[in-house]
Amino acid sequence: MAEDCYWKHGTTPEGRYLCLDNKNEVCSRCCVECCPVESPDWFAECTSAGHPTWPFASSGVSMKLVCLESSWEDRVFHNTSVKGFFESLCPLIHPPLQVAHRYVESSQHLAHYTRKPDGLLWIDPNAWNAPIFYLAFHGSPGSVQTALERIDSQALCDAFQGYGDYPNLIYIGSCSVLAGPAGQQFGEDLLKASGSKAVIGYTTDVDWMNSLVVDMLFLFRFYTNKDPWNNLQEIFNSVMKDFGPASDMGYTLLTLSS
């Protein structure tokens, strides 16, 4: 038996399986991250034949992602959005990931979805147990900017007050929200107010595509991990290790225990 998977990810025997070439042992990262890049012809042949490119993994969390996003530009016929990127993850995870996406353009609109106990995320029985709430806005230290107004740190903390009834994290895909003293204080305040297990964000103005690569890597690894809450730091560290720009962007994980 091989001592590791084909691309040397350090996987245990139970995390490996025989590739469809019937020769090499691979893991889910081999199929998702390496095969399309290192052997695209084989990957294309495999997928075109209708084969799943890795065994489906079971995770210990609900397969739901809530994404609240603001319009990025004031142009009617140019609708930049993170929605399509996240939806591309859906068929890659089993059970398939469900993505709830809504545009939010004010603090009042944000509270309409998030404010406990009357916000839509709490009164909709299909939404309340999402493990990740992803915010996609323009940002600055301690605040985010929608098309209509700036949402400051207090409004953000109020919007997520009392979220500690079950494990979840708040992921802020915005430039510089955790930057400097104001950003650090905001992160600590948001953790305390929400009771969420973690807050993730950036301390610099980030490149759109680089940040999406970071976010997609984290999300995929989180939802396919068998025990993501106990392995949260390891998942985060793996993204930092495997994608160099993450460190330059000030990719940051804050937890209640940190």
Secondary structure as UniProt FT lines:
FT   TURN            6..7
FT   HELIX           13..15
FT   STRAND          17..18
FT   TURN            20..21
FT   STRAND          25..26
FT   HELIX           28..29
FT   HELIX           30..34
FT   HELIX           35..38
FT   HELIX           40..48
FT   TURN            49..50
FT   STRAND          64..69
FT   TURN            76..77
FT   HELIX           83..87
FT   TURN            88..89
FT   HELIX           90..92
FT   STRAND          98..103
FT   HELIX           107..114
FT   TURN            116..118
FT   HELIX           120..123
FT   TURN            125..129
FT   STRAND          132..136
FT   STRAND          138..140
FT   TURN            141..142
FT   STRAND          143..145
FT   STRAND          150..151
FT   HELIX           153..159
FT   TURN            160..162
FT   TURN            164..165
FT   STRAND          169..172
FT   TURN            175..178
FT   HELIX           180..194
FT   STRAND          198..201
FT   HELIX           208..224
FT   TURN            228..231
FT   HELIX           232..242
FT   HELIX           245..248
FT   TURN            249..250
FT   STRAND          252..255
FT   TURN            256..257
//
